[in-house]
Each structure stands twice: as C-alpha cells, then as structure tokens.
Amino acid sequence: MGGESKTVGENRYRESYGRYLEDFREGDIYEHRPGRTITETENTWFTLLTMNQHPLHFDQAYAEKSEFGKIVVNSGFTLPLVLGMSVSDISQKSIANLGWTDIKLLKPVFVGETIYAESTVLEIRESKSRPTQGIVTVETRGVKADGTHFMTFIRTVLIPKRGHAVDDIADY
C-alpha cells in the first residue's frame, strides 16, 4: 500500500506509507518486504545488550553440543524484526498498538538465514469511543526464505480513518 504521496508545495511531494482503516479487508494477506538476513554480530550484540546470558545464542562450542548443532538466533531479536517488517503495511499510520497475543515460536532461526513476514487481516471494526478510528487485528507470521513458518503472533492496532491520520491533519 505504500508509495502514496501528497502535494505539500509547488513541485514538492511528501511520501506517505501505511493504510487507513478503509484500506483493510478481512482475509487479505500482506507479504511484507524487504526481508532480513541475520548476521552473527547483530545476534550476539542483541543477546548481550539485553543481558541474555544463554550460551546457545553466542557460544559456538556450547551450541554445537546442543540438539541444534549451531548458534540459535535469539527469539527476542526475531520477534521485533518480524513486527518491524509489518509496520509499513499494518501500522505506519496507527495511533497505537493495543496488544500482542498468542506469540508462538515454531522453529529456530539460525545465523545467516533470511527471514520475511506476512500478515493476514483477521478482524476490522469501528471504535466504539473514537468515531474517526477503528481497530484492526492481524495474525503475523515469520517466514524463512525456504517457506518455513518460524513464528506467529496476533496484533491489534488502532488505525485512523481516511483524513484523520497525523499526516492528514498536521504539517510536520
């Protein structure tokens, strides 16, 4: 849906991404791009920055003796990556994230793998207390380049109706 722009002056345009409430349809599936190839450095940094001391995420000798046989990417890192990949399609115009539920880690992700995300629109409803907004619920899936689903979660987002997003009503 991205790539729209609005005129902000003579021969001057500002790009705008994201969807308004009216742009969502139940059952639609959005394939989020680009994907991301995860490096050993960023996995190690994230693991150590968040004080996660499990050696499976940064100790090759330990990981080789595990059932996985190699370092496993920290799922605390893959979750926000998958979420971030969905922002331009799902929540770029949002007012607020209302919640994440049912986070499921289905398969490990390994250093050097490329991951993608996709989301299915589960429900759309008008807000009962905010007439210019609505609530969208999606299921987002993390998908490896080979098609393997490694993660799923449900996300609920407060979305403005057309003409009521910050970039519609404010010059910033």
Secondary structure by P-SEA (a helix, b strand, c coil): cccbbbbccccbbbbbbcccccccccccccccccbbbbcaaaaaaaaaaacccccccccaaaaaacccccccccaaaaaaaaaaaaccccccccccccccccccccccccccbbbbbbbbbccccccccccccbbbbbbbbbbcccccccccbbbbbbbbcccccccccccc
